[in-house]
Amino acid sequence: MTASNRLWASLAFLSVLVCVSDCTAWLQELQWPGRAECQEVIPASPDSKALLDRIRAKTDVTDRQCEGGLTLLEAAAYFRMIDGPADGPPPGSGMGDAEHRCRQVMRWTTAALRAKESPGRIEERLRAMEAEMAASVAVHGKVVLPEL
C-alpha cells in the first residue's frame, strides 16, 4: 500500500470513528443485543447528548404545534428558548431572529406532517402559518414572538 493510500485509509477510518462517537447517543434509544457493550466502548459525548436533548425538545414542541396546542409564534418562542441566542438567522439572510425561528418550526412541522397528511393539507397548514407571521408583521412591523 502506498503512502497516499495509507493516508486516505487512515482518514476514512478516523472519519468513521468520529461519526460513530457522535451517533452513539442515538444508539442509546435502540434495544438490540450488544448495545450495552457498544456504549461502554464508545460513550456519547456531552455535545451529542445536548444535541439529542434539543432534538427531543423540538420534536415535542412540533408535535404540540401539529396537534393545535401551540400557535406558530408560540412554537417559535419555544424553539428560541431551546436553542438559545447563539442559533440565530444565517448572516445575509435578511431574516430577523423571530422569523428565522418561525421558518424552523415550519420546516419541522412539514417534516412531521409528511407521514400523516396529504401534500395539499400540508400546504394549507403552511399557508396558515405564513398568515400568522403576516398578521404579526401587520401589527408590530415585524414578526414578534410571545414571552414564555
Buried (B, 14 or more C-beta within 10 A) or exposed (E): EEEEEEEEEEEEEEEEEEEEBBEBBEBBEEEEEEEEEBBEEBBBEEEBBEBBEBBEBBEEBBBBBBEEEBBBBBBBBBBBEBBEEEBBBEEEEEBBBBBBBBBBBBEBBBEBBEEEBEEEEBEEBBEEBEEBBEEBEEEEEEBBBEEE
